[in-house]
Amino acid sequence: MTHPQPRAVFLLGLGTGITAGAALRHPVERLLVCEIAADVIAAAAAWFDVPSGGLFNDPRATVRACDARNHLLGTTERFDAIIADLFVPWRAGVGNLYSREHFQASRERLAPGGLFVQWLPLYQLSRSEFEVIARTMLTVFEQVTVWRGSFAAERPVLALIGAAGPTSLDAEVIDRNGRHLSGGRPLPPSTALAVTLPFYAGNLSAADGLIPPGPINTDDRPLVEYLTPVTQREERAGETEWFNTTELADFFERLTHLAPPERDPHLALLTGAQRDFVTAGLSYYRGAVARRLGRAAEANAHFRDFARRIPIEFRPSTDEDDRYRDVVP
């Protein structure tokens, strides 16, 4: 939605193929998916071709059974977007997909203006491990921004998006991509922005001090692979918590305080009214957390603030995962 010309896209990991298929809804010319487990490809092709939007029959798409990290190391092709899917972080070998060396190889495979997207399952990471991954990305990419994948309070998904240089969101680009997704039909003013920008959580590169100094994840010091199994066991024993609910809401608040929308260089091209959509997203997440904690009055106040800032019909979700699917243009 934010890239001006997403022609070539690379995905690390297939799963059901639904994420990969979503890329084909944009005007991409080439989509390459690397999945290390051949059986996953066979199962996805057999059972998820329709939900994936015809991924396995689209001539623009190639799905390969190979190691995605090694493929990026060996290819000379460049991509406008490299998207790393969710990984279970405590599985052996997965930690090297969060390493500095892998992030560097991915950066080298980006076309000019390209974006590297690392999705993170915060319901499987503590704040400590999140900070290791974020700190590692900050050593490789000049700009790292934070995007919510959903508004779930207990099982949140977050994306860290890295760019080799500073970028600024362009309202015309988002509107054009929105019209493409709608089949070329004209959209009411600001609709594409209003349903995209609430997912933006902030500019990590501009939030000095939010990620404290500390170790990074490297191939020869795979901290994530060794820390997350301990966290998993401690969480089950009630000795620690995943990076979610109140702690994540506090993180978003601090991120907004250190890099407020009006001073965020990534939002410099947007108007004040457009930047208000970002503030609305924080209100929605705070409402989801308050409702999860049983604080109905507080949740409703946050939802009302969200609705006041968003120029589209809105009704708060009643399902448990708060996936923002109830905001209708």
SVG drawing of the C-alpha trace seen along z (x, -y; Angstrom):
<svg xmlns="http://www.w3.org/2000/svg" viewBox="-21 -20 51 53">
<polyline fill="none" stroke="black" stroke-width="0.4" points="0.0,0.0 2.9,-2.4 5.4,-1.5 4.9,-3.6 5.8,-0.8 5.8,2.6 6.9,4.6 9.0,7.4 8.1,9.0 9.9,11.7 8.4,13.7 10.3,15.8 7.9,18.5 4.6,19.7 2.3,21.1 -1.2,21.3 -0.1,18.8 -2.8,16.3 -0.3,13.6 1.6,14.2 -1.6,14.2 -2.5,10.8 0.6,9.3 -0.9,10.3 -3.8,8.0 -1.3,5.2 0.2,4.4 3.2,6.6 5.0,8.1 6.9,10.9 6.3,12.7 8.8,15.2 8.0,17.3 10.6,19.5 9.3,22.2 11.8,24.6 9.2,27.4 8.1,29.0 5.1,30.6 3.8,27.2 3.7,26.1 1.8,29.3 -0.7,28.8 -1.2,25.1 -1.7,25.8 -4.2,28.6 -6.3,26.8 -5.7,23.0 -5.6,22.1 -8.9,20.2 -8.2,18.4 -4.8,17.4 -6.4,15.8 -5.1,18.3 -1.5,17.9 -0.5,21.3 -2.0,20.6 -0.9,17.0 1.9,16.6 3.4,13.8 4.1,16.1 6.8,18.7 6.8,20.9 10.0,22.7 10.9,25.4 14.2,23.9 15.9,22.1 14.8,18.4 17.9,17.1 20.3,19.0 18.4,17.9 18.8,14.2 22.5,14.8 22.9,16.4 20.7,14.4 21.5,11.1 17.8,10.2 16.5,7.1 13.1,6.7 10.9,3.7 9.6,5.6 11.1,8.5 8.6,9.8 9.6,12.2 6.6,14.1 5.9,15.1 8.3,17.7 8.1,19.7 11.2,18.1 12.2,20.9 12.5,23.6 16.1,24.6 17.6,22.6 14.9,19.9 17.0,17.5 19.3,16.9 16.3,15.3 16.6,12.5 20.4,12.1 22.3,9.0 23.9,11.0 20.5,12.0 19.2,8.5 22.3,7.2 21.8,9.7 18.2,8.7 19.1,5.1 21.5,5.8 18.7,7.4 16.4,4.4 15.9,2.3 16.2,-1.5 13.4,-2.6 12.7,1.0 11.3,2.1 12.2,5.1 9.3,6.3 9.9,8.5 6.7,9.7 6.9,10.6 4.6,12.7 4.6,10.7 2.6,13.5 5.7,15.6 8.3,13.0 9.1,11.1 10.0,7.5 13.6,8.4 13.7,10.6 11.7,8.0 14.3,5.4 17.2,7.7 15.5,8.0 14.6,4.3 18.1,3.3 19.6,5.6 17.5,4.2 18.4,0.6 22.1,1.5 21.4,2.5 18.6,0.2 18.8,-3.6 15.0,-3.8 12.9,-1.3 9.2,-1.9 6.6,0.0 3.3,1.2 0.5,3.2 -0.7,6.3 -3.8,6.4 -5.3,4.8 -5.5,7.9 -4.7,7.2 -3.4,10.7 -2.1,12.1 -0.7,9.0 1.4,9.2 3.8,6.4 5.9,5.5 9.3,3.8 9.8,2.2 13.4,1.4 14.5,-0.9 18.1,-1.7 17.4,-5.4 14.8,-7.9 11.3,-7.6 8.1,-9.5 4.6,-8.2 2.9,-9.6 -0.9,-10.1 -1.3,-9.9 0.5,-6.5 -1.7,-5.0 -4.8,-6.4 -3.7,-5.0 -2.9,-1.5 -6.3,-1.7 -8.1,-2.3 -6.2,0.6 -7.4,2.9 -10.9,1.7 -10.8,2.7 -10.2,-0.8 -13.4,-2.1 -13.1,-5.6 -13.0,-5.7 -14.5,-8.4 -11.8,-11.0 -9.2,-9.7 -10.7,-6.2 -7.5,-4.4 -5.5,-6.5 -8.1,-6.1 -8.0,-2.3 -4.1,-2.1 -2.6,-4.7 -4.2,-3.5 -1.9,-0.4 1.2,-2.7 2.6,-2.7 5.6,-5.0 9.1,-5.6 11.6,-3.6 14.6,-5.3 13.3,-8.7 12.5,-7.5 15.8,-8.0 16.3,-5.9 13.2,-3.7 15.3,-0.6 18.0,-0.6 21.6,0.3 22.4,4.0 23.4,7.1 22.3,7.8 21.5,11.1 24.2,12.5 25.0,15.8 27.7,16.6 25.7,15.2 22.1,16.4 20.5,14.8 16.9,15.1 17.2,18.9 18.5,19.4 16.5,16.9 13.0,17.6 12.8,21.3 13.6,20.0 10.9,17.3 8.4,19.8 8.9,22.0 8.9,19.1 5.7,17.7 4.0,21.1 5.1,21.0 3.8,17.5 7.3,16.0 7.3,13.7 4.9,12.4 4.7,12.0 5.1,8.6 1.4,7.8 -1.6,6.0 -0.7,3.3 3.1,3.5 2.7,3.2 0.2,0.3 2.8,-1.5 5.4,-0.9 3.2,-2.4 2.5,-5.4 6.2,-5.9 7.0,-5.6 4.4,-8.2 5.8,-10.5 9.3,-10.3 8.4,-10.5 5.0,-12.2 3.2,-12.2 3.7,-16.0 7.5,-15.6 7.9,-12.1 9.9,-12.6 8.2,-9.5 4.9,-11.4 6.3,-14.8 4.3,-14.8 0.9,-14.2 -1.5,-16.9 -2.5,-17.3 -5.8,-15.6 -4.1,-12.7 -1.6,-12.3 -4.7,-12.1 -5.4,-8.7 -2.2,-7.5 -3.4,-8.8 -6.7,-7.1 -4.9,-3.7 -3.3,-4.2 -6.8,-4.9 -8.2,-1.7 -5.4,0.4 -5.8,-1.2 -9.5,-0.5 -8.8,3.2 -6.5,3.6 -9.0,1.9 -11.8,4.1 -9.5,7.2 -8.9,6.1 -12.6,5.7 -12.6,1.9 -15.6,1.2 -16.0,-2.5 -12.3,-3.2 -12.5,-1.0 -15.6,-2.8 -13.9,-6.2 -11.0,-5.1 -13.3,-3.6 -15.3,-6.9 -12.0,-8.8 -11.1,-6.5 -14.4,-6.9 -14.2,-10.7 -10.9,-10.8 -11.9,-8.3 -14.2,-9.6 -15.8,-6.3 -18.6,-4.2 -17.3,-2.4 -18.6,0.1 -16.3,1.7 -15.5,5.3 -17.1,7.8 -14.8,10.7 -11.9,11.6 -9.0,10.9 -10.0,7.3 -8.9,7.5 -10.2,4.2 -12.4,5.9 -15.4,3.9 -14.4,0.6 -16.4,0.2 -15.9,-2.6"/>
</svg>
